[in-house]
Amino acid sequence: MPLVLIVEDEKDIVELIKYNLERSAFKTLAAYSGEEALKCAKDKQPDLIILDIMLPGIDGFEVCKTLRSQPETAHIPIIMLTARREEIDKILGLELGSDDYMTKPFSPRELVARAKAMLRRKVSGEAETVALEAGELILDPIRREVRWRDKPIELTAKEFDLVEYFLKNRGKALSREVLLNHVWGYDYYGTTRTLDVHVQRVRVKLKGSGDLIQTVRGIGYKLRDEI
C-alpha cells in the first residue's frame, strides 16, 4: 500500500486529503511545517509527497529544493499545492523539482487521480528489462538509472519517465498531449507548462547534448533520430 506524506499546515485540508487518499487504498502521514516535512521524508521514505507552498518556517519551495538535493529523497515524486494563481509560482515549483502542481481550491478526486498516476507501475505484460540507448544516452529501466556520456544523471521520477518515453519513441514527433497522457498518466487539461519545464530541466541535465530533445513547432517534441 503506497505511503503518501501530506505537507500542509491547515488541518482541515490535511484531513480532507487523508480521507480521500485512504478511501483509495493509500496510507498517509502528515507534516505541518517544512522542518517536519524534511525529517519525515528522510525517516519514512514515502512513495509520494503532496507539498503545500505556504508553510510556517521553511516554505514549500525550499522544502522541494532540499528534497531534490539529498540522495535519500531526490527520487520521491512531489505534487505541489499552491493557493497562488500566478504562473511564475507554478513555474518556480516545477523548476525546483516538483513533478506536478495543483492550484487551490482543488478537486479531491483529481488529486487522488494524479497521485495514482504518479505512482502507477506496469501491472500487465512483461516488465521492461532491456536497457534503452541512444548514442551516449543509456537508460536502465530496472535500476531506474540514466547515464549520459558515461556519467550518472540524477533525474526526478517524472524526468526519468519522460526520458524513457522519448527513448521508446525515438525519432517520432510527439504532441504535448500524448506526452502528458503517457508520462503523467491522466487526461491533462489547461496549460502544458508542466511538460515544457520538465523538458527544459532534462536538457539542462544532459549538458552538451545540443538539440538531443528537439522542439517540433506546432506539435511538441521528439528525441533526435541520429545521435
C-alpha positions as CSV (number, residue, x, y, z in Angstrom):
1,M,0.0,0.0,0.0
2,P,1.6,3.3,-1.1
3,L,2.6,5.8,1.6
4,V,1.8,9.5,0.9
5,L,3.3,12.3,3.0
6,I,0.9,15.3,3.2
7,V,2.7,18.5,4.0
8,E,0.2,21.2,4.8
9,D,-0.3,23.5,7.8
10,E,-4.1,23.7,7.6
11,K,-5.5,20.7,9.5
12,D,-8.9,20.7,7.7
13,I,-7.1,20.4,4.3
14,V,-4.9,17.6,5.7
15,E,-8.0,15.7,6.9
16,L,-9.7,16.2,3.5
17,I,-6.7,14.8,1.6
18,K,-6.2,12.0,4.1
19,Y,-9.8,10.9,3.9
20,N,-9.8,10.7,0.1
21,L,-6.5,9.0,-0.2
22,E,-7.2,6.4,2.4
23,R,-10.5,5.6,0.7
24,S,-8.4,4.8,-2.4
25,A,-6.1,2.4,-0.6
26,F,-3.2,4.8,0.3
27,K,-1.5,5.0,3.6
28,T,-0.9,8.6,4.8
29,L,1.1,10.6,7.3
30,A,1.1,14.4,7.8
31,A,3.7,17.1,8.4
32,Y,2.6,20.6,9.4
33,S,5.8,22.5,8.8
34,G,8.8,22.5,6.4
35,E,11.2,21.3,9.0
36,E,8.9,18.4,10.0
37,A,8.4,17.5,6.3
38,L,12.1,17.2,5.7
39,K,12.6,14.9,8.7
40,C,9.5,12.7,7.8
41,A,10.6,12.4,4.2
42,K,14.1,11.2,5.2
43,D,13.0,8.9,8.0
44,K,9.8,7.4,6.5
45,Q,10.7,7.4,2.8
46,P,7.2,7.9,1.4
47,D,6.2,6.9,-2.1
48,L,4.8,10.3,-2.8
49,I,4.8,13.8,-1.2
50,I,1.9,16.3,-1.5
51,L,3.5,19.6,-0.7
52,D,1.9,22.9,0.1
53,I,3.9,26.1,-0.8
54,M,2.7,28.3,2.1
55,L,4.2,26.7,5.2
56,P,5.4,28.1,8.5
57,G,9.2,28.3,8.7
58,I,10.7,26.7,5.6
59,D,8.3,27.2,2.7
60,G,7.4,24.6,0.2
61,F,9.8,25.9,-2.5
62,E,12.7,25.5,-0.1
63,V,11.5,22.1,1.0
64,C,11.3,20.9,-2.6
65,K,14.7,22.2,-3.4
66,T,16.2,20.5,-0.3
67,L,14.5,17.2,-1.0
68,R,15.8,17.2,-4.6
69,S,19.4,17.9,-3.3
70,Q,19.6,15.0,-1.0
71,P,20.2,11.5,-2.4
72,E,17.8,9.8,0.1
73,T,14.8,11.9,-1.1
74,A,15.7,13.0,-4.6
75,H,13.7,10.2,-6.2
76,I,10.4,10.8,-4.4
77,P,7.6,12.2,-6.6
78,I,6.2,15.6,-5.5
79,I,2.8,17.1,-6.2
80,M,2.9,20.8,-5.2
81,L,-0.2,22.6,-3.9
82,T,-0.5,26.3,-4.2
83,A,-3.1,28.9,-3.3
84,R,-1.3,31.3,-5.6
85,R,-2.5,31.5,-9.2
86,E,0.5,33.4,-10.6
87,E,2.1,31.4,-13.4
88,I,5.6,32.3,-12.0
89,D,4.9,30.4,-8.8
90,K,3.9,27.3,-10.7
91,I,6.9,27.5,-12.9
92,L,9.3,28.0,-10.0
93,G,7.9,24.9,-8.3
94,L,8.5,22.9,-11.4
95,E,11.9,24.3,-11.9
96,L,12.9,23.4,-8.3
97,G,11.9,19.8,-9.0
98,S,8.2,19.2,-8.3
99,D,6.7,16.7,-10.7
100,D,3.2,18.3,-10.8
101,Y,1.2,21.0,-9.2
102,M,-2.4,21.8,-8.3
103,T,-4.0,25.1,-7.5
104,K,-6.3,25.5,-4.5
105,P,-9.2,25.0,-4.3
106,F,-8.7,21.6,-5.9
107,S,-10.9,18.6,-6.6
108,P,-10.0,15.8,-4.1
109,R,-11.0,13.3,-6.8
110,E,-8.5,14.8,-9.2
111,L,-5.8,14.9,-6.6
112,V,-6.3,11.2,-6.0
113,A,-6.2,10.5,-9.7
114,R,-2.9,12.4,-10.1
115,A,-1.5,10.5,-7.1
116,K,-2.4,7.2,-8.7
117,A,-0.9,8.3,-12.0
118,M,2.3,9.4,-10.3
119,L,2.7,6.0,-8.7
120,R,1.5,3.8,-11.5
121,R,3.7,0.9,-12.5
122,K,3.5,-1.7,-15.2
123,V,1.0,-4.2,-14.0
124,S,0.5,-6.3,-17.1
125,G,2.8,-7.9,-19.5
126,E,6.5,-8.3,-19.0
127,A,8.4,-5.5,-17.3
128,E,10.9,-3.7,-19.5
129,T,14.3,-5.3,-18.7
130,V,16.5,-4.2,-21.7
131,A,18.5,-1.0,-21.4
132,L,17.4,1.7,-23.8
133,E,20.2,3.5,-25.7
134,A,20.5,6.5,-28.0
135,G,24.2,7.2,-28.7
136,E,25.8,8.2,-25.3
137,L,22.4,8.3,-23.5
138,I,21.7,5.0,-21.7
139,L,18.6,4.2,-19.5
140,D,18.4,1.2,-17.2
141,P,14.7,0.5,-16.5
142,I,15.4,-2.0,-13.7
143,R,17.7,0.2,-11.7
144,R,15.9,3.4,-12.9
145,E,19.3,4.9,-13.8
146,V,20.3,7.2,-16.6
147,R,23.8,7.7,-17.9
148,W,25.0,10.4,-20.3
149,R,28.5,10.2,-21.7
150,D,29.2,7.5,-19.1
151,K,28.2,9.8,-16.2
152,P,25.2,9.1,-14.0
153,I,22.4,11.7,-14.3
154,E,20.2,12.5,-11.3
155,L,16.6,12.6,-12.6
156,T,13.3,13.0,-10.7
157,A,10.7,10.3,-11.1
158,K,8.8,12.2,-13.9
159,E,12.0,13.3,-15.7
160,F,13.1,9.6,-15.8
161,D,9.6,8.5,-17.2
162,L,9.9,11.3,-19.8
163,V,13.3,10.3,-21.0
164,E,12.2,6.6,-21.1
165,Y,9.2,7.5,-23.3
166,F,11.3,9.6,-25.6
167,L,13.8,6.7,-26.0
168,K,10.9,4.2,-26.7
169,N,9.7,6.6,-29.4
170,R,13.0,7.8,-30.8
171,G,12.6,9.9,-33.9
172,K,8.8,10.3,-33.6
173,A,7.2,13.7,-33.2
174,L,5.2,13.5,-30.0
175,S,2.5,16.0,-29.2
176,R,2.4,17.6,-25.8
177,E,-1.0,15.9,-25.1
178,V,0.4,12.5,-25.9
179,L,3.4,13.1,-23.7
180,L,1.3,14.3,-20.8
181,N,-1.2,11.4,-21.1
182,H,1.5,8.8,-21.3
183,V,4.0,10.2,-18.8
184,W,1.7,11.9,-16.3
185,G,-1.0,9.3,-16.8
186,Y,-4.1,11.4,-16.9
187,D,-6.1,13.5,-19.3
188,Y,-4.3,16.8,-18.8
189,Y,-6.2,19.9,-19.5
190,G,-5.1,23.6,-19.4
191,T,-1.5,24.7,-19.5
192,T,1.2,22.4,-20.9
193,R,3.8,24.3,-18.9
194,T,4.4,21.3,-16.7
195,L,5.8,19.4,-19.7
196,D,7.8,22.3,-21.1
197,V,9.6,22.9,-17.8
198,H,10.4,19.1,-17.4
199,V,11.9,19.0,-20.9
200,Q,14.0,22.1,-20.1
201,R,15.2,20.5,-16.9
202,V,16.2,17.4,-18.7
203,R,18.0,19.4,-21.4
204,V,20.0,21.2,-18.7
205,K,21.0,17.9,-17.0
206,L,22.1,16.4,-20.3
207,K,24.9,19.0,-20.7
208,G,26.4,19.2,-24.1
209,S,23.7,17.2,-25.8
210,G,22.7,20.1,-28.0
211,D,19.3,19.5,-29.6
212,L,19.0,15.9,-28.4
213,I,15.4,16.6,-27.5
214,Q,14.1,18.7,-30.3
215,T,11.2,21.1,-30.3
216,V,8.7,20.3,-33.1
217,R,7.0,23.6,-33.9
218,G,3.2,23.4,-33.5
219,I,3.3,19.8,-32.2
220,G,5.6,19.1,-29.3
221,Y,8.9,17.3,-29.0
222,K,11.0,14.4,-30.3
223,L,14.2,12.7,-29.5
224,R,16.6,13.2,-32.3
225,D,16.8,10.1,-34.5
226,E,20.5,10.4,-35.4
227,I,22.8,10.7,-32.4
